[in-house]
C-alpha cells in the first residue's frame, strides 16, 4: 500500500498521467511477487536515512520480535547500503545512492539484500530497485566536430556524427537531437540493434566551396527528463575539393573473443579500409568514434596500420562485451566506418570471498552435537565452474560444515566438547573454486569453550597425617590440605569443611574454608587423646557443587608434662618405716620405691637415685629397679634410725622428678623392733589412711591399665587396616624386674608393667607376720604381729 501511494505521489509531481498508470501497474506486480522476495524501489540521490520500507509491517512481524530475534539487514557485496531499525522495523538507506555509480553498465539497477533473523534462524531475500532521476545532461565526447565534405557530394549523402552520452537511463536518457537552422543540412536519427541512438548529418543541398568554404552548425542533444536536460557541440563543415572515392572496409563488423587476462600490447584485431584514390586522397588513417571512454582506455588503435591492441586490464566481471566504432578517413577527408565487438572470456582470476554473517564466540562444553556456531556465505565473482565453490575445515576438529541455501554454510559441532582437554579452537575454513587453476581463500574463526562444572575436586592424598605436640597453643596451624579442580572460574573455586558426624563430639580441629589450612582449636592432652581422625570435604563453587572427601589423621606427640607419681611409699603419708637387722649383709633388700609416670616414651622412663641419707655409704638404690639395698654390711656402730631420701626422675626434656622419704630402723631382732614400734606408735589399723590410699591406688591403676590395653588393641587394629605400624617406646627391661623374693619377710611387692603404656599395676601385700589366736603366746623365736587381721 505504501509503495502504491509513493508511486502515485511521484506521478503527481511529474504531471505525467500515463507514467503514473505504468508505475501503478509495476507496483501491483511487485506486490504480487513479494510472497517469495520483498521488492521495493527507491529514487536515486535521496538523502541519508531515506525511507525504503516498513519491513516489520510487510513481514507481519511484531516489533518486539525484531529485537528478540536480532533482526538485521545484510547487503550483498562488501558495502552495507541499508540499515534496519529494530525499534521501528523501518529499512532506510545509510547514504545517498547514486545509480550511475552503483550500476554504471546497466540500464536497470537492483540491489539485493537479506533480512537475517536469529532464534530461529531465517533469511528473507529482498530487492531494492534504484530508480533513475534526471541528474545528468547529455555530453558529447568532443565540444567540436570537424567534417570535411567534398563539394561534389550529392544531396542525400549522410555523415555520421559523434553521439552524445547520457549516464541516465530510460526516459531520462538521451531522446533526441536538434540542429541549428542552416540551408544545407538536416539530421537523421536512428536506433541501432543494441538500442543506442545514433545521429547522421544529411546533405539537403549540394555544397559549393567557392560560395562557402566552411559552415558552423550547433548540434543539441536532449534527454527526456522533466525538466529536460541538454548538451551541445559545434559541428564545423569544411568543404574540400572533389575526392570521388571513399575508404571501404573489408568487413562491416569485426567480432573478436578475448580472454580477460590478456597481456598488454596483445593484438586484438586489425581493421583495414581500401581507397583507390592516389596521393593523399588514397592515404587512410584510423580513429575511434562513437566509442565509450572506458573502451578507449582498454584498447589502443594504431592510426596508420589499423591494429587494435590491449591497453588496459580487461575484467570479465566489469564488462563482458566492448563495442567500438572505427572511422577510416582518407587524405581528402572522406571517411567510412566499421564496428568492432570484443567479447571478454572469463578466466579464474577471482578467489572465493568468505563473508561471516553470525558467530557465537563462546559455547559451553556440554553443548550437544549439531550446535550452530557460525553462519557465513561464500561468493566467487567468476562464472561457470570458475565461480562454483566448495568449503572445508582444516584439521581434525569436532566441527563440520552444512550447506544451507544461496551459498550459505553453517558451522556446527559434530562431537562432544571437553574444555579441560581443549579450551579454545582456531577453526580455519577454506573456500575453493572449481576452475582449472583452483583458487582458494581462508577465514579463521576463533571459538572459546566455556566451562561447566563436570569435574569434582581431587585431594592430593587420600589420608593426611599431621603431628602436634600436646599442650599446644590454641588455633595452632599444623598443616594444610590441598584439593585441585580441573574446571575454571567459580567451578574451580574449592572450599573446605569438616564432615560432621552425628553422635560424635565436636572435633578438636578446624579447616580454613579457603586455604585448607588445618588449625588445632584448643590444647590437646596426649594422655587423654593420643590420636584422632576426621573427614574433610572439598566442594567446588559450581551449581550444583561437586565434592570429594579425604581423611585427616592428627597424631599427638607426648610432652613431659607429668611428674613421676610415687606408689610406694605414698607421698602424702608419714615417712615409711623399714626394719633392717643388725646382721644384714651387703646387698640386703631394705625396701622398694615404686613410681609411675603418665607420659610415654622416654618421658616415662624413670631412674632412681639416693639423694640424701643419714649414712650415705650404708645404702644404695637401683638405678632402674628402685630397690633400696645395703651397700655394705651393717655394723654395730651404725645409728639405730636412718633417714633416706630417694629421688625419682624421668628422662624428659626438661626432666621431672619426685622424692620419697624412707625411715629405716636398725634392730637387733624383729621382736625387739616390734616392741619398740609398738611403744612408739599404736597398732596399725586396717582402716587407717595408708591402707585406704594403697587400695584406691591399686584400683585406679588397674582400671587405667585395662583402659590402656583396650585402647592399644583398637589402635593396633586400625593401624593394621591402614598398613601403618607405629612403634611406641618401651621401658628398659631392668625397670620391669621385680625381686619380691629378696624383700624382707615382713613385706612382699608385686609390680607389673605393660610395655608401651604409661600405666602400671601395683599390688602390695601386708606384712607376713604370723597371727596367733588371742591368748596363745608365740613360740620360741616368734613374735606376735600387731597388724594381724
ZIJO-V906432 format. One record per backbone hydrogen bond with DSSP energy under -1.0 kcal/mol. NH is the residue of the N-H (numbers start at 1). CO is the residue of the C=O. Records with the same first field share a line. If there is no record, write none. Layout:
NH = CO, CO
This chain:
5 = 1
6 = 2
7 = 3
8 = 4
9 = 5
10 = 6
11 = 7
12 = 8
13 = 9
14 = 10
15 = 11
20 = 16
21 = 17
22 = 18
23 = 19
24 = 20
25 = 21
26 = 22
27 = 23
28 = 24
29 = 25
30 = 26
31 = 27
32 = 28
33 = 29
36 = 33
37 = 33
38 = 125
40 = 127
42 = 129
44 = 131
45 = 97
49 = 93
50 = 47
52 = 91
53 = 91
55 = 89
56 = 89
58 = 54
59 = 55
61 = 56
67 = 63
68 = 64
69 = 65
70 = 67
71 = 66
72 = 116
74 = 114
76 = 112
83 = 92
85 = 90
89 = 85
91 = 53
92 = 83
93 = 50
94 = 81
102 = 98
103 = 99
111 = 128
113 = 126
114 = 74
115 = 124
116 = 72
117 = 122
118 = 69
122 = 117
124 = 115
126 = 113
127 = 38
128 = 111
129 = 40
130 = 109
131 = 42
135 = 133
139 = 165
145 = 234
147 = 236
149 = 238
151 = 240
153 = 150
156 = 203
157 = 154
159 = 201
161 = 199
165 = 139
172 = 169
173 = 170
175 = 222
176 = 222
178 = 220
180 = 218
186 = 202
188 = 200
190 = 198
192 = 196
195 = 192
198 = 190
200 = 188
201 = 159
202 = 186
203 = 157
204 = 184
205 = 184
212 = 208
215 = 237
217 = 235
219 = 233
220 = 178
221 = 231
222 = 176
223 = 229
224 = 173
231 = 221
233 = 219
234 = 143
235 = 217
236 = 145
237 = 215
238 = 147
239 = 213
240 = 149
248 = 274
250 = 272
254 = 339
256 = 341
258 = 343
260 = 345
262 = 259
265 = 310
266 = 263
268 = 308
269 = 308
271 = 306
274 = 248
281 = 278
282 = 279
285 = 329
286 = 303
287 = 327
289 = 325
296 = 292
297 = 293
298 = 294
299 = 295
300 = 309
302 = 307
306 = 302
308 = 269
309 = 300
310 = 266
311 = 298
312 = 298
319 = 315
322 = 342
324 = 340
326 = 338
327 = 287
328 = 336
329 = 285
330 = 334
331 = 280
333 = 330
336 = 328
338 = 326
339 = 252
340 = 324
341 = 254
342 = 322
343 = 256
344 = 320
345 = 258
349 = 347
353 = 379
355 = 377
357 = 375
358 = 375
360 = 373
363 = 448
365 = 450
367 = 364
370 = 413
373 = 411
374 = 411
375 = 358
376 = 409
377 = 355
378 = 407
379 = 353
386 = 383
387 = 384
390 = 432
392 = 430
394 = 428
397 = 395
399 = 397
400 = 412
402 = 410
404 = 408
408 = 405
409 = 376
410 = 402
411 = 374
412 = 400
413 = 371
414 = 398
422 = 418
425 = 447
427 = 445
429 = 443
430 = 392
431 = 441
432 = 390
433 = 439
434 = 385, 388
441 = 431
443 = 429
445 = 427
447 = 425
448 = 361
449 = 423
450 = 363
454 = 452
458 = 484
460 = 482
464 = 551
466 = 553
468 = 555
470 = 557
471 = 524
475 = 520
476 = 520
478 = 518
481 = 516
484 = 458
491 = 488
492 = 489
495 = 539
496 = 513
497 = 537
499 = 535
504 = 501
510 = 519
512 = 517
516 = 512
518 = 479
519 = 510
520 = 476
521 = 508
528 = 525
529 = 525
532 = 554
534 = 552
536 = 550
537 = 497
538 = 548
539 = 495
540 = 546
541 = 490
548 = 538
550 = 536
551 = 462
552 = 534
553 = 464
554 = 532
555 = 466
556 = 530
557 = 468
561 = 559
565 = 596
567 = 594
568 = 594
573 = 570
576 = 661
578 = 663
580 = 665
582 = 667
584 = 581
587 = 630
588 = 585
590 = 628
591 = 628
593 = 626
594 = 568
596 = 565
603 = 600
604 = 601
607 = 649
608 = 623
609 = 647
611 = 645
612 = 645
614 = 643
618 = 615
620 = 629
622 = 627
626 = 622
628 = 591
629 = 620
630 = 588
631 = 618
634 = 584
642 = 664
644 = 662
645 = 612
646 = 660
647 = 609
648 = 658
649 = 607
650 = 656
651 = 602
658 = 648
660 = 646
662 = 644
663 = 576
664 = 642
665 = 578
666 = 640
667 = 580
673 = 669
674 = 670
675 = 671
676 = 672
677 = 673
678 = 674
679 = 675
680 = 676
681 = 677
688 = 685
692 = 688
693 = 689
694 = 690
695 = 691
696 = 692
697 = 693
698 = 694
699 = 695
700 = 696
701 = 697
702 = 698
703 = 699
704 = 700
705 = 701
706 = 702
707 = 703
708 = 704
709 = 705
710 = 706
711 = 707
712 = 708
713 = 709
714 = 710
715 = 711
716 = 712
717 = 713
718 = 714
719 = 715
720 = 716
721 = 717
722 = 718
724 = 719
735 = 732
736 = 733
742 = 739
743 = 740
747 = 744
750 = 763
752 = 761
757 = 754
761 = 752
763 = 750
765 = 748
776 = 773
782 = 779
